[in-house]
Amino acid sequence: MSSVQDTVFDIIARESGIDRARITPEATLKDLEIQSLDAVQIIFEIEDHFKITMPDRDPNFDTESVKGLVEAVEKLVAEKPAQS
C-alpha cells in the first residue's frame, strides 16, 4: 500500500467517522455511506494535506471511488513542481 493511499484512507476515516478497516480501494464514497458534505470536506483535507487542487468535474479523474481518489492524488502529486 502506498503512503498516498495510507494517508487518503486516514483522511477518509477521520473526516467521515468510518472505521478505517471498512475502507478499501474498491469502495465508493456512496458504498461507505459518506454524505456529500463529508465528501467535500474529505477532498478539502486531501488538497490541504498534499498541497494540490483536485479537479472539479474532470472526466479524467474518478473522485467517486476510493481507488480513483488515490490515483488522482498520486497523479497530481507526481505532476507538482519540485519545491526548491
N, C-alpha and C positions, 0 to 999 in steps of 0.2 A: 504494500500500500504506500502510495507516495505521500510526502509530507503535505502537499497541497490537499490531497484527499482527506488526510487526517484532520487538517485544520478546518476544511469545509464541513466535515462531519461534526466536529466540535461546535462550530458556529451554529449549525442547524439544530443540534441537540440543545444548546444553551438558549437560543432565541425562541425555540418552539416548546421547550419543556418536555421534549420526547426523549425516551431512553435511547442513548447512543447505539445500543445493540440492535435497535429496530431499523436503523438507517443502513441501507445497502445501496450500492451503485445502481441497481436495477429499479429501485423505488422511485416513484414520482412524488412531488410535493403533495399531490392530491391523495396518493396512497397513504401517505403519512398523516393525512388529515390536517395539513398545515393551511390555515386560513390565509387569504390574500394579503391582509395587513402584516401578518407574521412573515410571509414570503418576502414582502418588500423590505422589512426590517432585516431579514437574513441577507438579502442582496446588498443592502447598505453596509452591513457588518463585514461582508466579504470584501466589498470595494475598499472599505476603510482599512481593513487588515492588510490587504495585498497592495494598496495604493494603486488601484486600477479603476476603470469605469466600465461597467458591464453594458453591452449594447442593449438598447431598448427596442424590442420587437424586431430584432435582426433575424431573418430566416436561417442564417448560417450558424446561429447559436441556439442550442436547446437548453433553455433555462427551466423547463418543466420537470426534468428528471434530475436526480442527484448526480448521475454519471455525466449528464450534459453540463451541469453547473461546474463540476470538477474539470471537465475538458475545456470549458470556456475560460476558467480561471488559469489553467495551465497555459493555454494559448496566449492569453493576454499578458501573463507574467513573462512568458518567453519573448514576446514582442516588445516589452517595455525596454526603453533605452537604459543602458547600464548607468548607474549613478556614479559620478566621479568624485 
